[in-house]
């Protein structure tokens, strides 16, 4: 499992905040995400520049994973591992 709030917080597995978005359920899911990134991301990167676009991707990744992790942590029991 990519993002497990209890592993992030209790076990200090902070890498999960950044790597959880790289996992996909299946090939069509991966292809649709890559297609959307190319279609929407390429024009945005040209407008913002490479460094600002990378910073935007990194910050939205951490924000979304952090928000999801906080929500999931508040609504689930600790994972048995």
C-alpha positions as CSV (number, residue, x, y, z in Angstrom):
1,X,0.0,0.0,0.0
2,X,1.4,3.4,-1.0
3,X,0.0,5.7,1.5
4,X,-0.8,4.3,4.9
5,X,-1.3,7.1,7.5
6,X,-0.2,5.0,10.4
7,X,3.0,3.9,8.7
8,X,3.8,7.5,7.9
9,X,3.1,8.9,11.4
10,X,3.7,5.9,13.7
11,X,6.6,4.3,11.9
12,X,8.1,7.5,10.5
13,X,8.0,6.2,6.9
14,X,7.9,9.8,5.4
15,X,9.0,8.5,2.0
16,X,5.4,7.3,1.5
17,X,4.2,11.0,1.2
18,X,6.1,11.3,-2.1
19,X,6.0,7.8,-3.5
20,X,2.4,7.0,-2.9
21,X,1.4,9.0,-6.0
22,X,3.7,6.9,-8.2
23,X,1.7,3.7,-7.5
24,X,-1.1,2.9,-9.9
25,X,-3.8,0.2,-9.7
26,X,-3.4,-1.0,-13.2
27,X,-1.9,-0.2,-16.6
28,X,-5.0,1.8,-17.9
29,X,-4.8,4.0,-14.7
30,X,-1.1,4.7,-15.3
31,X,-1.7,5.4,-19.0
32,X,-4.6,7.8,-18.3
33,X,-2.6,9.7,-15.7
34,X,0.4,10.0,-18.0
35,X,-1.8,11.2,-20.9
36,X,-3.4,13.8,-18.7
37,X,0.0,15.0,-17.4
38,X,1.3,15.4,-21.0
39,X,-1.8,17.1,-22.3
40,X,-2.3,19.5,-19.3
41,X,1.3,19.6,-17.9
42,X,3.3,20.5,-21.1
43,X,1.5,23.8,-21.7
44,X,1.7,24.7,-18.0
45,X,5.4,23.9,-17.9
46,X,6.1,26.1,-20.9
47,X,4.2,28.9,-19.1
48,X,5.8,28.5,-15.7
49,X,9.2,27.2,-16.6
50,X,10.8,23.9,-15.6
51,X,11.8,24.8,-12.1
52,X,8.5,26.4,-11.1
53,X,6.6,23.5,-12.7
54,X,8.6,20.9,-10.7
55,X,8.1,22.9,-7.5
56,X,4.3,23.0,-8.2
57,X,4.2,19.2,-8.8
58,X,6.2,18.5,-5.6
59,X,4.2,20.8,-3.5
60,X,0.8,19.6,-4.7
61,X,2.0,16.0,-4.3
62,X,3.0,16.5,-0.7
63,X,-0.1,18.6,0.1
64,X,-2.5,16.0,-1.4
65,X,-0.7,13.1,0.2
66,X,-0.6,14.9,3.5
67,X,-4.3,15.8,3.4
68,X,-5.2,12.3,2.4
69,X,-3.0,10.8,5.1
70,X,-4.5,13.1,7.7
71,X,-8.0,12.2,6.6
72,X,-7.3,8.5,6.4
73,X,-5.5,8.5,9.8
74,X,-8.6,10.1,11.4
75,X,-10.9,7.5,9.8
76,X,-9.2,4.2,10.1
77,X,-7.7,1.8,12.6
78,X,-3.9,1.1,12.7
79,X,-2.7,-1.3,10.1
80,X,-1.6,-4.7,11.2
81,X,1.9,-5.4,10.0
